[in-house]
């Protein structure tokens, strides 16, 4: 049969990312408490395409992604990305493919215990694993987006410490890890750092004594977005200093008295 994708292209335009998005795959991820947990991931996979070839074989990108349901770990994803890149090289009649990128987005679940009543519930955190093998620079990256509560220090001062507006914030931490690193970065540790950096952490279920505790803690721990990011940097440096990682930390507050968000972001080398 005619192989249209493998025909020559005369426009001579190199493409950085060609592939598939939002492939639904059940995967195992490492869990600090239970060893592993099964999640449903939305997986994207891309390879570069040389300027002389018309297209890639999309189905050949999809099939290997289901290997992710059989094994887990960052290095397994790196191996899969290398396999996809090598496969595409063969399909390019031996002309080397520059890169392969695989990223996975999913909900990571942790059991939470209310601070006073000790009622247990489960909170889902947005998590992402992103691997790039090849150009421009190989890396492994894990990301967590952590909801927190924040109390405005300015509002607290204006109200003489007896009232203040508060809001929900999202602290995002991304850790870039060298491809050859054996360092294991736990989602739980990054989540804990983010939660310590807000005014108070979020709980799915709270009884009245818990609400009192959370409110008092927020007022006693008022923070701007700048404070949240700086505190997260300090905790990351304490935890991972010398591990040759780069981290991106941001905080976005969905303001309760404004029609906009407050935002802060920084990059640090650990």
HELIX and SHEET records of a PDB file:
HELIX    1   1 UNK A    4  UNK A    6  5                                   3    
HELIX    2   2 UNK A   58  UNK A   63  1                                   6    
HELIX    3   3 UNK A   64  UNK A   69  5                                   6    
HELIX    4   4 UNK A   74  UNK A   91  1                                  18    
HELIX    5   5 UNK A  153  UNK A  158  1                                   6    
HELIX    6   6 UNK A  187  UNK A  197  1                                  11    
HELIX    7   7 UNK A  208  UNK A  220  1                                  13    
HELIX    8   8 UNK A  225  UNK A  240  1                                  16    
SHEET    1   A 8 UNK A  15  UNK A  31  0                                        
SHEET    2   A 8 UNK A  35  UNK A  49 -1                                        
SHEET    3   A 8 UNK A  99  UNK A 113 -1                                        
SHEET    4   A 8 UNK A 120  UNK A 134 -1                                        
SHEET    5   A 8 UNK A 139  UNK A 151 -1                                        
SHEET    6   A 8 UNK A 166  UNK A 177 -1                                        
SHEET    7   A 8 UNK A 245  UNK A 254 -1                                        
SHEET    8   A 8 UNK A 261  UNK A 269 -1                                        
SHEET    1   B 6 UNK A  15  UNK A  31  0                                        
SHEET    2   B 6 UNK A  35  UNK A  49 -1                                        
SHEET    3   B 6 UNK A  99  UNK A 113 -1                                        
SHEET    4   B 6 UNK A 120  UNK A 134 -1                                        
SHEET    5   B 6 UNK A 139  UNK A 151 -1                                        
SHEET    6   B 6 UNK A 200  UNK A 201 -1                                        
END                                                                             
